[in-house]
């Protein structure tokens, strides 16, 4: 039986992970989580915000963050789990 050898192409994967398509997918997903977290926020304030940037792990890739912007949204997460429930 003939064996198949698979060679990992690091540069190819890096190009995929840094592509516009990946960036768009990460932005859409992050924004959706942010919208759900803001819908769960009954405490007012500015709510949560979404940001996307290139992270350095493994040669770089697009990563998204959702974070609180003020005391009200921090309380909405710590006491009501507004962001956690959005996941």
Secondary structure, 3 states (H helix, E strand, C coil): CCCCCCCCCHHHHHHHHCCHHHHHHHHHHHHHHHHHHHHHCCCCCCCEEEEEEEECHHHCEEEEEEEECCHHHHHHHHHHCHHHHHC
